Amino acid sequence: MKLPNGYGSVVKLSGKRRKPWMVRKTTGYRIDPVKEKKVNEYIIIGYAATKTEGLQMLADYNRNPYNTKAAKMTFDEVYEEWSKKKFPTVSESKYRNYYNSYWTPLVEQIGINRTLHCTRHTCISMLSEAGVQDTTIKKIVGHSGAMTLTEKVYTHLDMQVLVDAINKILENEDSVIADTKSA
């Protein structure tokens, strides 16, 4: 079956494979310097078990093209891309400055070896154990994306409520210590 120009192609690969049909689309041409011939450049959309499945994959891609590079990205690459879009104004130097100027001396003084991220998890766990409402915890740690629309629009917490919530950690710790001493 002849496909229209620019549509793409489904080709059979050699050897025994679970998915022997490669679905590809021509993105342009280049001149091979050795052979001095025009050579197609392709993007690989995917691999299929049957030619019919490959043609369907090609049709779906042509109907709704997507970034084929994104499918091959590692988690680290996805995180880096997301960070650039989510936090365009935060520079590595600002973070490093805070980390080196404030965080490192503080943990050395206290005598712990923990990261900012680790202590953030601990804080959330301790707030939860102290019975602090989820909405207040989200506000303290900046999880606005996890808040429902109602929480975002209709919940207004003043600073004293947030301070009282953090102080509940201390109250909870004191009660745990008292319980272990009396037992």
VMD Tcl script that builds the backbone (N, CA, C; Angstrom):
set m [mol new atoms 549]
animate dup $m
set s [atomselect $m all]
$s set {name element resname resid chain x y z} {
  {N N MET 1 A 0.850 -1.174 0.000}
  {CA C MET 1 A 0.000 0.000 0.000}
  {C C MET 1 A 0.897 1.240 0.000}
  {N N LYS 2 A 0.671 2.127 -0.939}
  {CA C LYS 2 A 1.463 3.353 -1.068}
  {C C LYS 2 A 0.843 4.436 -0.204}
  {N N LEU 3 A 1.684 5.009 0.678}
  {CA C LEU 3 A 1.225 6.081 1.541}
  {C C LEU 3 A 1.552 7.413 0.894}
  {N N PRO 4 A 0.790 8.464 1.200}
  {CA C PRO 4 A 1.074 9.768 0.603}
  {C C PRO 4 A 2.429 10.308 1.049}
  {N N ASN 5 A 3.032 11.154 0.200}
  {CA C ASN 5 A 4.314 11.761 0.543}
  {C C ASN 5 A 4.189 12.557 1.839}
  {N N GLY 6 A 5.203 12.434 2.692}
  {CA C GLY 6 A 5.208 13.163 3.954}
  {C C GLY 6 A 4.405 12.509 5.061}
  {N N TYR 7 A 3.746 11.401 4.757}
  {CA C TYR 7 A 2.893 10.734 5.745}
  {C C TYR 7 A 3.711 9.903 6.722}
  {N N GLY 8 A 4.781 9.291 6.234}
  {CA C GLY 8 A 5.600 8.422 7.053}
  {C C GLY 8 A 5.614 7.028 6.466}
  {N N SER 9 A 6.288 6.113 7.148}
  {CA C SER 9 A 6.360 4.742 6.632}
  {C C SER 9 A 6.447 3.740 7.773}
  {N N VAL 10 A 6.088 2.501 7.433}
  {CA C VAL 10 A 6.193 1.380 8.361}
  {C C VAL 10 A 7.071 0.356 7.662}
  {N N VAL 11 A 8.249 0.070 8.240}
  {CA C VAL 11 A 9.195 -0.830 7.592}
  {C C VAL 11 A 9.490 -2.024 8.482}
  {N N LYS 12 A 9.711 -3.174 7.835}
  {CA C LYS 12 A 10.010 -4.407 8.560}
  {C C LYS 12 A 11.506 -4.475 8.835}
  {N N LEU 13 A 11.864 -4.746 10.090}
  {CA C LEU 13 A 13.259 -4.900 10.481}
  {C C LEU 13 A 13.661 -6.363 10.355}
  {N N SER 14 A 14.935 -6.605 10.180}
  {CA C SER 14 A 15.396 -7.983 10.026}
  {C C SER 14 A 15.526 -8.670 11.381}
  {N N GLY 15 A 15.569 -9.982 11.363}
  {CA C GLY 15 A 15.776 -10.760 12.587}
  {C C GLY 15 A 14.469 -11.063 13.308}
  {N N LYS 16 A 14.601 -11.885 14.347}
  {CA C LYS 16 A 13.427 -12.227 15.153}
  {C C LYS 16 A 13.276 -11.187 16.249}
  {N N ARG 17 A 12.177 -10.472 16.233}
  {CA C ARG 17 A 11.903 -9.421 17.210}
  {C C ARG 17 A 10.455 -9.519 17.655}
  {N N ARG 18 A 10.212 -9.041 18.878}
  {CA C ARG 18 A 8.828 -9.018 19.352}
  {C C ARG 18 A 8.015 -7.991 18.575}
  {N N LYS 19 A 8.649 -6.862 18.264}
  {CA C LYS 19 A 7.979 -5.795 17.511}
  {C C LYS 19 A 8.850 -5.453 16.302}
  {N N PRO 20 A 8.687 -6.200 15.190}
  {CA C PRO 20 A 9.598 -6.045 14.048}
  {C C PRO 20 A 9.284 -4.871 13.124}
  {N N TRP 21 A 8.177 -4.185 13.324}
  {CA C TRP 21 A 7.793 -3.107 12.424}
  {C C TRP 21 A 8.152 -1.760 13.030}
  {N N MET 22 A 9.024 -1.002 12.322}
  {CA C MET 22 A 9.435 0.326 12.781}
  {C C MET 22 A 8.555 1.360 12.092}
  {N N VAL 23 A 7.995 2.257 12.895}
  {CA C VAL 23 A 7.155 3.336 12.373}
  {C C VAL 23 A 8.012 4.600 12.398}
  {N N ARG 24 A 8.181 5.226 11.230}
  {CA C ARG 24 A 9.052 6.390 11.147}
  {C C ARG 24 A 8.464 7.441 10.212}
  {N N LYS 25 A 8.997 8.645 10.356}
  {CA C LYS 25 A 8.544 9.743 9.506}
  {C C LYS 25 A 9.773 10.528 9.081}
  {N N THR 26 A 9.833 10.898 7.815}
  {CA C THR 26 A 10.956 11.666 7.286}
  {C C THR 26 A 10.848 13.099 7.768}
  {N N THR 27 A 11.947 13.611 8.345}
  {CA C THR 27 A 11.955 14.997 8.836}
  {C C THR 27 A 12.756 15.918 7.926}
  {N N GLY 28 A 13.539 15.344 7.051}
  {CA C GLY 28 A 14.341 16.157 6.143}
  {C C GLY 28 A 15.380 15.305 5.450}
  {N N TYR 29 A 16.302 15.994 4.807}
  {CA C TYR 29 A 17.343 15.313 4.051}
  {C C TYR 29 A 18.684 15.969 4.357}
  {N N ARG 30 A 19.750 15.209 4.128}
  {CA C ARG 30 A 21.100 15.742 4.244}
  {C C ARG 30 A 21.936 15.085 3.150}
  {N N ILE 31 A 23.039 15.683 2.854}
  {CA C ILE 31 A 23.952 15.128 1.859}
  {C C ILE 31 A 25.021 14.338 2.596}
  {N N ASP 32 A 25.161 13.074 2.263}
  {CA C ASP 32 A 26.197 12.229 2.857}
  {C C ASP 32 A 27.534 12.638 2.242}
  {N N PRO 33 A 28.485 13.101 3.063}
  {CA C PRO 33 A 29.752 13.595 2.504}
  {C C PRO 33 A 30.597 12.504 1.847}
  {N N VAL 34 A 30.458 11.253 2.266}
  {CA C VAL 34 A 31.253 10.168 1.696}
  {C C VAL 34 A 30.684 9.747 0.343}
  {N N LYS 35 A 29.388 9.449 0.323}
  {CA C LYS 35 A 28.754 8.971 -0.917}
  {C C LYS 35 A 28.286 10.108 -1.817}
  {N N GLU 36 A 28.235 11.333 -1.267}
  {CA C GLU 36 A 27.746 12.500 -1.991}
  {C C GLU 36 A 26.354 12.248 -2.561}
  {N N LYS 37 A 25.515 11.657 -1.702}
  {CA C LYS 37 A 24.131 11.381 -2.082}
  {C C LYS 37 A 23.194 11.968 -1.033}
  {N N LYS 38 A 21.958 12.176 -1.459}
  {CA C LYS 38 A 20.935 12.664 -0.546}
  {C C LYS 38 A 20.479 11.503 0.341}
  {N N VAL 39 A 20.422 11.739 1.676}
  {CA C VAL 39 A 20.025 10.708 2.634}
  {C C VAL 39 A 18.858 11.241 3.471}
  {N N ASN 40 A 17.833 10.394 3.645}
  {CA C ASN 40 A 16.687 10.792 4.474}
  {C C ASN 40 A 17.078 10.841 5.945}
  {N N GLU 41 A 16.476 11.785 6.670}
  {CA C GLU 41 A 16.596 11.817 8.122}
  {C C GLU 41 A 15.210 11.525 8.674}
  {N N TYR 42 A 15.151 10.622 9.670}
  {CA C TYR 42 A 13.873 10.167 10.212}
  {C C TYR 42 A 13.753 10.466 11.698}
  {N N ILE 43 A 12.507 10.514 12.130}
  {CA C ILE 43 A 12.226 10.384 13.558}
  {C C ILE 43 A 11.525 9.040 13.696}
  {N N ILE 44 A 11.851 8.324 14.739}
  {CA C ILE 44 A 11.202 7.036 14.969}
  {C C ILE 44 A 10.043 7.269 15.915}
  {N N ILE 45 A 8.866 6.926 15.468}
  {CA C ILE 45 A 7.656 7.119 16.270}
  {C C ILE 45 A 7.474 5.956 17.229}
  {N N GLY 46 A 7.827 4.766 16.796}
  {CA C GLY 46 A 7.704 3.609 17.675}
  {C C GLY 46 A 7.889 2.310 16.913}
  {N N TYR 47 A 7.633 1.198 17.613}
  {CA C TYR 47 A 7.761 -0.136 17.034}
  {C C TYR 47 A 6.448 -0.877 17.254}
  {N N ALA 48 A 6.065 -1.682 16.275}
  {CA C ALA 48 A 4.786 -2.384 16.355}
  {C C ALA 48 A 4.977 -3.873 16.093}
  {N N ALA 49 A 4.045 -4.667 16.616}
  {CA C ALA 49 A 4.086 -6.122 16.443}
  {C C ALA 49 A 3.611 -6.530 15.050}
  {N N THR 50 A 2.675 -5.758 14.486}
  {CA C THR 50 A 2.158 -6.068 13.146}
  {C C THR 50 A 2.195 -4.806 12.293}
  {N N LYS 51 A 2.123 -5.000 10.968}
  {CA C LYS 51 A 2.122 -3.850 10.068}
  {C C LYS 51 A 0.855 -3.019 10.268}
  {N N THR 52 A -0.259 -3.684 10.499}
  {CA C THR 52 A -1.528 -2.986 10.731}
  {C C THR 52 A -1.431 -2.090 11.969}
  {N N GLU 53 A -0.844 -2.647 13.025}
  {CA C GLU 53 A -0.655 -1.875 14.256}
  {C C GLU 53 A 0.263 -0.679 13.993}
  {N N GLY 54 A 1.295 -0.867 13.185}
  {CA C GLY 54 A 2.211 0.210 12.825}
  {C C GLY 54 A 1.526 1.303 12.024}
  {N N LEU 55 A 0.684 0.908 11.081}
  {CA C LEU 55 A -0.060 1.892 10.282}
  {C C LEU 55 A -1.016 2.693 11.167}
  {N N GLN 56 A -1.627 2.015 12.138}
  {CA C GLN 56 A -2.523 2.707 13.070}
  {C C GLN 56 A -1.730 3.707 13.917}
  {N N MET 57 A -0.532 3.296 14.354}
  {CA C MET 57 A 0.338 4.177 15.144}
  {C C MET 57 A 0.718 5.410 14.320}
  {N N LEU 58 A 1.029 5.202 13.052}
  {CA C LEU 58 A 1.392 6.297 12.155}
  {C C LEU 58 A 0.207 7.238 11.933}
  {N N ALA 59 A -0.977 6.668 11.742}
  {CA C ALA 59 A -2.179 7.485 11.555}
  {C C ALA 59 A -2.464 8.318 12.801}
  {N N ASP 60 A -2.323 7.702 13.983}
  {CA C ASP 60 A -2.542 8.427 15.237}
  {C C ASP 60 A -1.543 9.568 15.386}
  {N N TYR 61 A -0.293 9.285 15.017}
  {CA C TYR 61 A 0.744 10.326 15.120}
  {C C TYR 61 A 0.432 11.480 14.169}
  {N N ASN 62 A 0.030 11.176 12.937}
  {CA C ASN 62 A -0.267 12.230 11.964}
  {C C ASN 62 A -1.504 13.036 12.363}
  {N N ARG 63 A -2.441 12.385 13.028}
  {CA C ARG 63 A -3.637 13.071 13.493}
  {C C ARG 63 A -3.302 14.005 14.667}
  {N N ASN 64 A -2.404 13.540 15.547}
  {CA C ASN 64 A -2.045 14.315 16.738}
  {C C ASN 64 A -0.549 14.154 17.011}
  {N N PRO 65 A 0.320 14.919 16.317}
  {CA C PRO 65 A 1.766 14.770 16.491}
  {C C PRO 65 A 2.200 15.106 17.920}
  {N N TYR 66 A 3.178 14.397 18.405}
  {CA C TYR 66 A 3.724 14.640 19.737}
  {C C TYR 66 A 5.235 14.656 19.646}
  {N N ASN 67 A 5.863 15.116 20.706}
  {CA C ASN 67 A 7.321 15.222 20.744}
  {C C ASN 67 A 7.902 13.824 20.971}
  {N N THR 68 A 8.528 13.264 19.956}
  {CA C THR 68 A 9.077 11.910 20.082}
  {C C THR 68 A 10.287 11.876 20.996}
  {N N LYS 69 A 10.985 13.004 21.173}
  {CA C LYS 69 A 12.129 13.040 22.080}
  {C C LYS 69 A 11.680 12.886 23.524}
  {N N ALA 70 A 10.488 13.378 23.849}
  {CA C ALA 70 A 9.992 13.310 25.225}
  {C C ALA 70 A 9.832 11.867 25.683}
  {N N ALA 71 A 9.494 10.966 24.778}
  {CA C ALA 71 A 9.304 9.564 25.147}
  {C C ALA 71 A 10.628 8.894 25.511}
  {N N LYS 72 A 11.732 9.465 25.071}
  {CA C LYS 72 A 13.043 8.866 25.336}
  {C C LYS 72 A 13.792 9.572 26.468}
  {N N MET 73 A 13.136 10.539 27.126}
  {CA C MET 73 A 13.800 11.308 28.176}
  {C C MET 73 A 13.902 10.498 29.465}
  {N N THR 74 A 14.980 10.687 30.176}
  {CA C THR 74 A 15.118 10.058 31.492}
  {C C THR 74 A 14.377 10.920 32.512}
  {N N PHE 75 A 14.182 10.369 33.709}
  {CA C PHE 75 A 13.505 11.129 34.743}
  {C C PHE 75 A 14.257 12.417 35.068}
  {N N ASP 76 A 15.581 12.338 35.120}
  {CA C ASP 76 A 16.386 13.528 35.413}
  {C C ASP 76 A 16.169 14.618 34.367}
  {N N GLU 77 A 16.101 14.235 33.095}
  {CA C GLU 77 A 15.885 15.209 32.028}
  {C C GLU 77 A 14.500 15.834 32.131}
  {N N VAL 78 A 13.488 15.017 32.448}
  {CA C VAL 78 A 12.128 15.538 32.623}
  {C C VAL 78 A 12.106 16.527 33.779}
  {N N TYR 79 A 12.753 16.163 34.894}
  {CA C TYR 79 A 12.791 17.036 36.071}
  {C C TYR 79 A 13.483 18.358 35.749}
  {N N GLU 80 A 14.587 18.309 35.016}
  {CA C GLU 80 A 15.305 19.526 34.647}
  {C C GLU 80 A 14.433 20.433 33.782}
  {N N GLU 81 A 13.745 19.845 32.795}
  {CA C GLU 81 A 12.856 20.626 31.935}
  {C C GLU 81 A 11.743 21.266 32.746}
  {N N TRP 82 A 11.143 20.466 33.638}
  {CA C TRP 82 A 10.059 20.961 34.479}
  {C C TRP 82 A 10.555 22.090 35.376}
  {N N SER 83 A 11.733 21.932 35.953}
  {CA C SER 83 A 12.292 22.947 36.846}
  {C C SER 83 A 12.517 24.262 36.112}
  {N N LYS 84 A 13.010 24.186 34.881}
  {CA C LYS 84 A 13.257 25.409 34.109}
  {C C LYS 84 A 11.958 26.161 33.856}
  {N N LYS 85 A 10.874 25.407 33.582}
  {CA C LYS 85 A 9.586 26.056 33.311}
  {C C LYS 85 A 8.911 26.521 34.603}
  {N N LYS 86 A 9.002 25.723 35.649}
  {CA C LYS 86 A 8.320 26.012 36.913}
  {C C LYS 86 A 9.017 27.110 37.701}
  {N N PHE 87 A 10.336 27.111 37.713}
  {CA C PHE 87 A 11.105 28.065 38.500}
  {C C PHE 87 A 12.119 28.801 37.629}
  {N N PRO 88 A 11.645 29.609 36.683}
  {CA C PRO 88 A 12.591 30.256 35.772}
  {C C PRO 88 A 13.476 31.300 36.454}
  {N N THR 89 A 13.032 31.868 37.582}
  {CA C THR 89 A 13.808 32.931 38.219}
  {C C THR 89 A 14.772 32.418 39.273}
  {N N VAL 90 A 14.627 31.168 39.694}
  {CA C VAL 90 A 15.520 30.631 40.716}
  {C C VAL 90 A 16.799 30.163 40.040}
  {N N SER 91 A 17.894 30.785 40.426}
  {CA C SER 91 A 19.165 30.384 39.824}
  {C C SER 91 A 19.905 29.460 40.774}
  {N N GLU 92 A 20.777 28.679 40.229}
  {CA C GLU 92 A 21.591 27.761 41.029}
  {C C GLU 92 A 22.423 28.549 42.035}
  {N N SER 93 A 22.886 29.736 41.635}
  {CA C SER 93 A 23.736 30.521 42.527}
  {C C SER 93 A 22.969 30.998 43.756}
  {N N LYS 94 A 21.679 31.379 43.594}
  {CA C LYS 94 A 20.878 31.811 44.742}
  {C C LYS 94 A 20.663 30.655 45.701}
  {N N TYR 95 A 20.347 29.482 45.162}
  {CA C TYR 95 A 20.139 28.309 46.010}
  {C C TYR 95 A 21.434 27.950 46.724}
  {N N ARG 96 A 22.513 27.900 45.980}
  {CA C ARG 96 A 23.812 27.554 46.567}
  {C C ARG 96 A 24.199 28.557 47.646}
  {N N ASN 97 A 23.920 29.856 47.390}
  {CA C ASN 97 A 24.249 30.884 48.366}
  {C C ASN 97 A 23.496 30.622 49.673}
  {N N TYR 98 A 22.201 30.341 49.583}
  {CA C TYR 98 A 21.409 30.039 50.782}
  {C C TYR 98 A 21.934 28.772 51.455}
  {N N TYR 99 A 22.151 27.761 50.656}
  {CA C TYR 99 A 22.585 26.471 51.192}
  {C C TYR 99 A 23.923 26.611 51.933}
  {N N ASN 100 A 24.875 27.283 51.313}
  {CA C ASN 100 A 26.206 27.432 51.921}
  {C C ASN 100 A 26.224 28.431 53.080}
  {N N SER 101 A 25.427 29.512 52.975}
  {CA C SER 101 A 25.458 30.555 53.995}
  {C C SER 101 A 24.620 30.236 55.222}
  {N N TYR 102 A 23.491 29.569 55.024}
  {CA C TYR 102 A 22.567 29.361 56.134}
  {C C TYR 102 A 22.399 27.893 56.521}
  {N N TRP 103 A 22.103 27.073 55.525}
  {CA C TRP 103 A 21.751 25.685 55.825}
  {C C TRP 103 A 22.936 24.886 56.386}
  {N N THR 104 A 24.046 24.913 55.702}
  {CA C THR 104 A 25.208 24.118 56.127}
  {C C THR 104 A 25.677 24.490 57.540}
  {N N PRO 105 A 25.842 25.781 57.857}
  {CA C PRO 105 A 26.240 26.108 59.232}
  {C C PRO 105 A 25.196 25.663 60.271}
  {N N LEU 106 A 23.912 25.753 59.922}
  {CA C LEU 106 A 22.862 25.356 60.861}
  {C C LEU 106 A 22.924 23.861 61.179}
  {N N VAL 107 A 23.015 23.014 60.157}
  {CA C VAL 107 A 23.042 21.568 60.412}
  {C C VAL 107 A 24.343 21.152 61.100}
  {N N GLU 108 A 25.430 21.861 60.827}
  {CA C GLU 108 A 26.682 21.572 61.531}
  {C C GLU 108 A 26.572 21.931 63.010}
  {N N GLN 109 A 25.909 23.059 63.278}
  {CA C GLN 109 A 25.712 23.499 64.661}
  {C C GLN 109 A 24.828 22.516 65.425}
  {N N ILE 110 A 23.769 22.043 64.784}
  {CA C ILE 110 A 22.848 21.105 65.425}
  {C C ILE 110 A 23.462 19.712 65.509}
  {N N GLY 111 A 24.306 19.403 64.564}
  {CA C GLY 111 A 24.961 18.098 64.553}
  {C C GLY 111 A 24.184 17.023 63.818}
  {N N ILE 112 A 23.456 17.423 62.743}
  {CA C ILE 112 A 22.735 16.438 61.932}
  {C C ILE 112 A 23.272 16.479 60.513}
  {N N ASN 113 A 23.048 15.408 59.788}
  {CA C ASN 113 A 23.484 15.346 58.400}
  {C C ASN 113 A 22.253 15.073 57.541}
  {N N ARG 114 A 21.469 16.120 57.284}
  {CA C ARG 114 A 20.231 15.984 56.525}
  {C C ARG 114 A 20.154 17.054 55.442}
  {N N THR 115 A 19.385 16.753 54.396}
  {CA C THR 115 A 19.172 17.724 53.326}
  {C C THR 115 A 17.938 18.558 53.635}
  {N N LEU 116 A 17.784 19.666 52.905}
  {CA C LEU 116 A 16.576 20.485 53.045}
  {C C LEU 116 A 15.334 19.652 52.763}
  {N N HIS 117 A 15.406 18.839 51.724}
  {CA C HIS 117 A 14.261 18.025 51.324}
  {C C HIS 117 A 13.883 17.023 52.416}
  {N N CYS 118 A 14.870 16.420 53.026}
  {CA C CYS 118 A 14.646 15.446 54.091}
  {C C CYS 118 A 13.936 16.103 55.278}
  {N N THR 119 A 14.405 17.290 55.663}
  {CA C THR 119 A 13.785 17.959 56.803}
  {C C THR 119 A 12.379 18.437 56.475}
  {N N ARG 120 A 12.121 18.733 55.234}
  {CA C ARG 120 A 10.771 19.121 54.802}
  {C C ARG 120 A 9.806 17.962 55.020}
  {N N HIS 121 A 10.219 16.747 54.648}
  {CA C HIS 121 A 9.383 15.559 54.875}
  {C C HIS 121 A 9.144 15.337 56.369}
  {N N THR 122 A 10.191 15.512 57.159}
  {CA C THR 122 A 10.066 15.340 58.602}
  {C C THR 122 A 9.069 16.342 59.177}
  {N N CYS 123 A 9.167 17.585 58.729}
  {CA C CYS 123 A 8.248 18.630 59.195}
  {C C CYS 123 A 6.802 18.265 58.880}
  {N N ILE 124 A 6.542 17.808 57.666}
  {CA C ILE 124 A 5.183 17.438 57.271}
  {C C ILE 124 A 4.684 16.277 58.129}
  {N N SER 125 A 5.529 15.287 58.355}
  {CA C SER 125 A 5.135 14.137 59.182}
  {C C SER 125 A 4.820 14.569 60.602}
  {N N MET 126 A 5.657 15.438 61.154}
  {CA C MET 126 A 5.445 15.888 62.537}
  {C C MET 126 A 4.183 16.743 62.668}
  {N N LEU 127 A 3.922 17.587 61.684}
  {CA C LEU 127 A 2.692 18.382 61.701}
  {C C LEU 127 A 1.468 17.476 61.646}
  {N N SER 128 A 1.537 16.456 60.794}
  {CA C SER 128 A 0.429 15.516 60.655}
  {C C SER 128 A 0.194 14.749 61.958}
  {N N GLU 129 A 1.284 14.273 62.586}
  {CA C GLU 129 A 1.176 13.545 63.852}
  {C C GLU 129 A 0.629 14.422 64.967}
  {N N ALA 130 A 0.883 15.743 64.886}
  {CA C ALA 130 A 0.405 16.670 65.908}
  {C C ALA 130 A -1.057 17.042 65.697}
  {N N GLY 131 A -1.670 16.533 64.630}
  {CA C GLY 131 A -3.091 16.774 64.395}
  {C C GLY 131 A -3.394 18.061 63.657}
  {N N VAL 132 A -2.424 18.636 62.985}
  {CA C VAL 132 A -2.637 19.867 62.223}
  {C C VAL 132 A -3.427 19.528 60.961}
  {N N GLN 133 A -4.380 20.399 60.611}
  {CA C GLN 133 A -5.219 20.158 59.431}
  {C C GLN 133 A -4.375 20.143 58.160}
  {N N ASP 134 A -4.801 19.316 57.191}
  {CA C ASP 134 A -4.067 19.192 55.926}
  {C C ASP 134 A -3.930 20.530 55.205}
  {N N THR 135 A -4.986 21.341 55.218}
  {CA C THR 135 A -4.944 22.640 54.542}
  {C C THR 135 A -3.832 23.515 55.120}
  {N N THR 136 A -3.688 23.502 56.433}
  {CA C THR 136 A -2.657 24.298 57.094}
  {C C THR 136 A -1.268 23.767 56.742}
  {N N ILE 137 A -1.115 22.443 56.721}
  {CA C ILE 137 A 0.181 21.844 56.355}
  {C C ILE 137 A 0.560 22.245 54.933}
  {N N LYS 138 A -0.399 22.156 54.014}
  {CA C LYS 138 A -0.122 22.517 52.618}
  {C C LYS 138 A 0.313 23.975 52.514}
  {N N LYS 139 A -0.328 24.836 53.301}
  {CA C LYS 139 A 0.010 26.254 53.270}
  {C C LYS 139 A 1.422 26.487 53.809}
  {N N ILE 140 A 1.780 25.797 54.901}
  {CA C ILE 140 A 3.100 25.967 55.505}
  {C C ILE 140 A 4.205 25.544 54.549}
  {N N VAL 141 A 4.041 24.392 53.883}
  {CA C VAL 141 A 5.113 23.870 53.040}
  {C C VAL 141 A 5.006 24.305 51.578}
  {N N GLY 142 A 3.964 25.072 51.249}
  {CA C GLY 142 A 3.847 25.611 49.898}
  {C C GLY 142 A 3.320 24.653 48.866}
  {N N HIS 143 A 2.493 23.703 49.258}
  {CA C HIS 143 A 1.903 22.757 48.310}
  {C C HIS 143 A 0.600 23.316 47.740}
  {N N SER 144 A 0.655 24.450 47.102}
  {CA C SER 144 A -0.564 25.057 46.571}
  {C C SER 144 A -1.150 24.229 45.436}
  {N N GLY 145 A -0.302 23.491 44.706}
  {CA C GLY 145 A -0.798 22.657 43.611}
  {C C GLY 145 A -1.636 21.495 44.104}
  {N N ALA 146 A -1.419 21.064 45.357}
  {CA C ALA 146 A -2.174 19.936 45.907}
  {C C ALA 146 A -3.483 20.392 46.540}
  {N N MET 147 A -3.667 21.705 46.649}
  {CA C MET 147 A -4.884 22.214 47.274}
  {C C MET 147 A -6.048 22.152 46.294}
  {N N THR 148 A -7.230 21.917 46.833}
  {CA C THR 148 A -8.427 21.941 46.000}
  {C C THR 148 A -8.762 23.399 45.704}
  {N N LEU 149 A -9.640 23.624 44.753}
  {CA C LEU 149 A -10.041 24.985 44.410}
  {C C LEU 149 A -10.646 25.670 45.626}
  {N N THR 150 A -11.440 24.935 46.382}
  {CA C THR 150 A -12.065 25.501 47.581}
  {C C THR 150 A -11.001 25.949 48.575}
  {N N GLU 151 A -9.983 25.109 48.785}
  {CA C GLU 151 A -8.914 25.470 49.714}
  {C C GLU 151 A -8.174 26.718 49.243}
  {N N LYS 152 A -7.911 26.802 47.941}
  {CA C LYS 152 A -7.169 27.947 47.420}
  {C C LYS 152 A -7.959 29.246 47.533}
  {N N VAL 153 A -9.238 29.182 47.172}
  {CA C VAL 153 A -10.040 30.402 47.068}
  {C C VAL 153 A -10.617 30.842 48.413}
  {N N TYR 154 A -11.128 29.894 49.183}
  {CA C TYR 154 A -11.888 30.267 50.368}
  {C C TYR 154 A -11.145 30.137 51.690}
  {N N THR 155 A -9.951 29.568 51.680}
  {CA C THR 155 A -9.213 29.404 52.924}
  {C C THR 155 A -8.184 30.520 53.038}
  {N N HIS 156 A -8.325 31.323 54.086}
  {CA C HIS 156 A -7.383 32.410 54.344}
  {C C HIS 156 A -6.828 32.200 55.745}
  {N N LEU 157 A -5.581 31.778 55.817}
  {CA C LEU 157 A -4.961 31.515 57.110}
  {C C LEU 157 A -4.013 32.658 57.439}
  {N N ASP 158 A -4.201 33.261 58.618}
  {CA C ASP 158 A -3.266 34.316 58.992}
  {C C ASP 158 A -1.998 33.699 59.577}
  {N N MET 159 A -1.000 34.503 59.754}
  {CA C MET 159 A 0.308 34.029 60.183}
  {C C MET 159 A 0.236 33.343 61.548}
  {N N GLN 160 A -0.627 33.828 62.447}
  {CA C GLN 160 A -0.695 33.255 63.778}
  {C C GLN 160 A -1.183 31.805 63.737}
  {N N VAL 161 A -2.104 31.493 62.835}
  {CA C VAL 161 A -2.591 30.117 62.695}
  {C C VAL 161 A -1.436 29.205 62.264}
  {N N LEU 162 A -0.609 29.670 61.352}
  {CA C LEU 162 A 0.526 28.875 60.882}
  {C C LEU 162 A 1.560 28.685 61.992}
  {N N VAL 163 A 1.826 29.736 62.771}
  {CA C VAL 163 A 2.776 29.636 63.885}
  {C C VAL 163 A 2.241 28.673 64.946}
  {N N ASP 164 A 0.951 28.777 65.252}
  {CA C ASP 164 A 0.335 27.873 66.237}
  {C C ASP 164 A 0.433 26.422 65.771}
  {N N ALA 165 A 0.262 26.206 64.464}
  {CA C ALA 165 A 0.350 24.844 63.925}
  {C C ALA 165 A 1.751 24.284 64.110}
  {N N ILE 166 A 2.765 25.093 63.844}
  {CA C ILE 166 A 4.152 24.644 64.013}
  {C C ILE 166 A 4.448 24.384 65.492}
  {N N ASN 167 A 3.881 25.219 66.370}
  {CA C ASN 167 A 4.092 25.024 67.805}
  {C C ASN 167 A 3.437 23.736 68.307}
  {N N LYS 168 A 2.448 23.236 67.577}
  {CA C LYS 168 A 1.822 21.963 67.961}
  {C C LYS 168 A 2.827 20.822 67.901}
  {N N ILE 169 A 3.810 20.934 67.031}
  {CA C ILE 169 A 4.863 19.910 66.955}
  {C C ILE 169 A 5.545 19.805 68.310}
  {N N LEU 170 A 5.905 20.961 68.888}
  {CA C LEU 170 A 6.582 20.970 70.184}
  {C C LEU 170 A 5.684 20.407 71.281}
  {N N GLU 171 A 4.402 20.801 71.248}
  {CA C GLU 171 A 3.461 20.280 72.240}
  {C C GLU 171 A 3.343 18.771 72.118}
  {N N ASN 172 A 3.267 18.280 70.885}
  {CA C ASN 172 A 3.150 16.842 70.635}
  {C C ASN 172 A 4.402 16.114 71.113}
  {N N GLU 173 A 5.586 16.678 70.831}
  {CA C GLU 173 A 6.837 16.066 71.280}
  {C C GLU 173 A 6.905 16.011 72.807}
  {N N ASP 174 A 6.472 17.107 73.482}
  {CA C ASP 174 A 6.482 17.136 74.945}
  {C C ASP 174 A 5.576 16.057 75.526}
  {N N SER 175 A 4.402 15.843 74.909}
  {CA C SER 175 A 3.471 14.834 75.425}
  {C C SER 175 A 4.015 13.416 75.199}
  {N N VAL 176 A 4.726 13.207 74.074}
  {CA C VAL 176 A 5.319 11.897 73.791}
  {C C VAL 176 A 6.412 11.600 74.815}
  {N N ILE 177 A 7.240 12.619 75.124}
  {CA C ILE 177 A 8.326 12.451 76.107}
  {C C ILE 177 A 7.727 12.157 77.488}
  {N N ALA 178 A 6.655 12.879 77.866}
  {CA C ALA 178 A 6.021 12.666 79.154}
  {C C ALA 178 A 5.428 11.266 79.241}
  {N N ASP 179 A 4.832 10.792 78.153}
  {CA C ASP 179 A 4.238 9.446 78.115}
  {C C ASP 179 A 5.309 8.368 78.293}
  {N N THR 180 A 6.466 8.567 77.668}
  {CA C THR 180 A 7.520 7.536 77.782}
  {C C THR 180 A 8.149 7.534 79.162}
  {N N LYS 181 A 8.207 8.704 79.823}
  {CA C LYS 181 A 8.761 8.761 81.175}
  {C C LYS 181 A 7.834 8.106 82.196}
  {N N SER 182 A 6.501 8.265 81.995}
  {CA C SER 182 A 5.547 7.703 82.957}
  {C C SER 182 A 5.362 6.194 82.761}
  {N N ALA 183 A 5.725 5.696 81.606}
  {CA C ALA 183 A 5.537 4.258 81.331}
  {C C ALA 183 A 6.599 3.393 81.900}
}
mol reanalyze $m
mol bondsrecalc $m
mol representation Tube
mol addrep $m
